[in-house]
Amino acid sequence: MPDDRTARAVIRDEALRLFAARGPDAVTVRQIAAAAGVSPGLVLHHFGSKAGLREAVDQHVLGLFDLMLGELTGEAAPDLYDPGASGSLAEAIAGHLPAGSPVPAYLRRLLLAGDGAGQVLFRRLFALSARTLEALVAAGLAVPGADPAVRAALLLSNDLAVLLLREQLTEALGTDPLSGAGMARWGREMLVIYGGGLLAPPPSPDP
């Protein structure tokens, strides 16, 4: 299948892949150009500098998450009464990104770096978590607790753990938590614990 991306998009995507794998500071413009099959001069022509390219990558990733968060909170949001649709961020990522996408790894770097783009993304994710909790409360599926902000933060922390510790969880569980099988395992236990605590009995087998 022919690649119909523009040269600018190819450069951005290759930079995203390399940044996710090695970290932005360890990647040079020349390496990005070689990966994209273009000259370093064309990279600078499109983005001005490596800092400009990194800004473009950040904005691209933020845009992807805006689309996913919009689906989680818009008219197409998951049915909260459906036990198979948790509406979690990790589930949205698993459902929207192809296998092997560098976006989850880049997200991890964004959040841990604590720079501007990472802070913007975290604020958006926390707002989503707060809205999700409010929706659960309105649907009679949760209570806000004495400190709704902390409760929303706990829900978000659980979701982000799947992304930030993906490699370690894959090794420990023998399943990629962002794969279909991994999300099914994770989501099943998560819903049981959220519903009844650590003393809750295991869910009944699927019919």
C-alpha positions as CSV (number, residue, x, y, z in Angstrom):
1,M,0.0,0.0,0.0
2,P,1.6,3.4,-1.0
3,D,2.5,5.8,1.7
4,D,0.5,9.0,1.0
5,R,1.9,11.0,3.9
6,T,3.6,14.3,3.2
7,A,7.3,14.6,3.8
8,R,6.6,16.7,6.8
9,A,4.3,14.0,8.3
10,V,6.9,11.3,7.6
11,I,9.6,13.3,9.4
12,R,7.3,14.0,12.3
13,D,6.4,10.3,12.6
14,E,10.0,9.1,12.5
15,A,10.9,11.7,15.1
16,L,8.1,10.5,17.3
17,R,9.3,6.9,16.9
18,L,13.0,7.8,17.7
19,F,12.1,10.1,20.6
20,A,9.9,7.4,22.1
21,A,12.6,4.8,21.9
22,R,15.7,6.9,22.9
23,G,14.4,10.2,24.4
24,P,14.5,13.5,22.5
25,D,17.9,14.5,23.9
26,A,19.6,11.4,22.5
27,V,18.4,11.8,18.9
28,T,20.0,14.1,16.3
29,V,18.5,15.8,13.3
30,R,20.7,13.8,11.1
31,Q,19.4,10.5,12.6
32,I,15.8,11.7,12.1
33,A,16.5,12.7,8.5
34,A,18.1,9.3,7.8
35,A,15.1,7.4,9.3
36,A,12.7,9.6,7.2
37,G,14.8,9.2,4.0
38,V,15.3,12.9,3.6
39,S,18.2,15.4,4.0
40,P,18.8,17.2,7.3
41,G,18.2,20.4,5.4
42,L,14.7,19.3,4.6
43,V,14.0,18.6,8.3
44,L,15.2,22.1,9.2
45,H,13.2,23.6,6.3
46,H,9.9,22.1,7.6
47,F,10.5,22.6,11.4
48,G,13.2,25.2,11.8
49,S,15.2,23.3,14.4
50,K,15.1,20.1,16.5
51,A,13.2,22.1,19.1
52,G,10.6,23.0,16.5
53,L,10.3,19.4,15.5
54,R,9.9,18.3,19.0
55,E,7.1,20.9,19.5
56,A,5.4,19.5,16.4
57,V,5.6,16.0,17.8
58,D,4.2,17.1,21.1
59,Q,1.3,18.9,19.5
60,H,0.6,15.8,17.3
61,V,0.5,13.5,20.3
62,L,-1.7,16.0,22.2
63,G,-4.0,16.1,19.2
64,L,-4.3,12.4,19.2
65,F,-5.2,12.3,22.8
66,D,-7.7,15.1,22.3
67,L,-9.5,12.9,19.8
68,M,-9.5,9.9,22.1
69,L,-10.6,12.0,25.2
70,G,-13.4,13.5,23.1
71,E,-14.7,10.0,22.3
72,L,-14.6,9.1,25.9
73,T,-16.7,12.2,26.9
74,G,-18.8,13.0,23.9
75,E,-21.9,11.4,22.4
76,A,-20.0,8.2,21.5
77,A,-18.8,7.8,25.1
78,P,-19.0,4.2,26.5
79,D,-22.2,3.1,28.2
80,L,-21.3,3.2,31.9
81,Y,-23.9,0.5,32.6
82,D,-22.0,-1.9,30.3
83,P,-19.5,-3.9,32.3
84,G,-17.5,-4.5,29.2
85,A,-16.9,-0.8,28.5
86,S,-15.0,0.8,31.3
87,G,-14.3,4.0,29.4
88,S,-10.7,4.0,30.6
89,L,-7.8,5.9,29.0
90,A,-5.8,2.7,28.6
91,E,-8.8,1.0,26.9
92,A,-9.1,3.9,24.5
93,I,-5.4,3.8,23.6
94,A,-5.5,0.0,23.1
95,G,-8.6,0.5,20.8
96,H,-7.3,3.4,18.8
97,L,-3.6,2.9,18.2
98,P,-2.1,0.1,16.1
99,A,0.0,-2.6,17.7
100,G,3.6,-1.3,18.0
101,S,2.6,2.4,18.1
102,P,5.3,4.5,19.7
103,V,2.7,6.9,21.2
104,P,2.3,5.1,24.5
105,A,6.1,5.1,25.0
106,Y,6.2,8.8,24.1
107,L,3.3,9.5,26.4
108,R,5.4,8.0,29.2
109,R,8.3,10.3,28.4
110,L,6.0,13.3,28.2
111,L,4.5,12.7,31.6
112,L,7.8,11.8,33.4
113,A,9.7,14.7,31.9
114,G,7.4,17.2,33.6
115,D,7.8,19.8,30.8
116,G,5.1,22.0,29.3
117,A,3.5,19.4,27.0
118,G,3.5,16.8,29.7
119,Q,1.8,19.2,32.2
120,V,-0.8,20.1,29.7
121,L,-1.6,16.5,28.9
122,F,-1.8,15.5,32.6
123,R,-4.2,18.4,33.3
124,R,-6.4,17.1,30.4
125,L,-6.3,13.6,31.7
126,F,-7.1,14.6,35.3
127,A,-10.1,16.6,34.0
128,L,-11.3,13.5,32.1
129,S,-10.9,11.4,35.2
130,A,-13.0,13.9,37.3
131,R,-15.7,14.0,34.6
132,T,-15.8,10.2,34.5
133,L,-16.2,10.0,38.2
134,E,-19.0,12.6,38.1
135,A,-20.7,10.5,35.4
136,L,-20.4,7.4,37.5
137,V,-21.9,9.2,40.4
138,A,-24.8,10.5,38.3
139,A,-25.5,7.0,37.0
140,G,-25.6,5.6,40.5
141,L,-22.5,3.5,40.0
142,A,-20.2,5.3,42.4
143,V,-20.2,7.8,45.2
144,P,-18.0,10.9,45.2
145,G,-16.3,10.1,48.5
146,A,-15.1,12.7,51.1
147,D,-12.6,14.0,48.6
148,P,-13.7,13.7,45.0
149,A,-10.5,15.2,43.6
150,V,-8.3,12.6,45.4
151,R,-10.7,9.8,44.2
152,A,-10.4,11.1,40.6
153,A,-6.6,11.2,41.0
154,L,-6.6,7.6,42.2
155,L,-8.6,6.4,39.2
156,L,-6.3,8.3,36.9
157,S,-3.2,6.9,38.6
158,N,-4.5,3.3,38.1
159,D,-5.0,4.1,34.4
160,L,-1.6,5.7,33.9
161,A,0.1,2.8,35.6
162,V,-0.8,0.5,32.7
163,L,1.0,3.0,30.4
164,L,3.9,4.0,32.5
165,L,4.7,0.4,33.6
166,R,3.7,-1.3,30.4
167,E,7.0,-3.2,29.9
168,Q,7.3,-4.3,33.5
169,L,3.6,-5.4,33.6
170,T,4.1,-7.4,30.3
171,E,7.0,-9.2,31.8
172,A,5.2,-9.9,35.1
173,L,1.9,-10.9,33.6
174,G,3.1,-12.6,30.4
175,T,0.6,-10.4,28.5
176,D,0.9,-6.9,27.1
177,P,-1.7,-4.9,29.2
178,L,-2.6,-2.8,26.1
179,S,-3.4,-5.8,24.0
180,G,-6.9,-7.1,23.7
181,A,-6.2,-10.1,26.0
182,G,-4.3,-7.9,28.4
183,M,-7.1,-5.3,28.7
184,A,-9.6,-8.1,29.3
185,R,-7.6,-9.4,32.2
186,W,-6.8,-6.0,33.6
187,G,-10.4,-4.7,33.2
188,R,-12.0,-7.7,34.7
189,E,-10.0,-7.5,38.0
190,M,-10.2,-3.8,38.1
191,L,-14.0,-3.7,38.0
192,V,-14.2,-6.4,40.7
193,I,-11.8,-4.5,43.0
194,Y,-13.6,-1.2,42.3
195,G,-16.9,-2.8,43.0
196,G,-16.2,-4.8,46.1
197,G,-12.6,-4.1,47.3
198,L,-9.9,-6.6,47.7
199,L,-12.2,-9.0,49.6
200,A,-14.6,-9.2,46.7
201,P,-15.0,-12.8,45.3
202,P,-13.7,-13.4,41.7
203,P,-16.1,-12.8,38.8
204,S,-18.1,-15.7,37.6
205,P,-16.7,-17.4,34.4
206,D,-17.9,-16.0,31.1
207,P,-20.8,-18.1,29.7
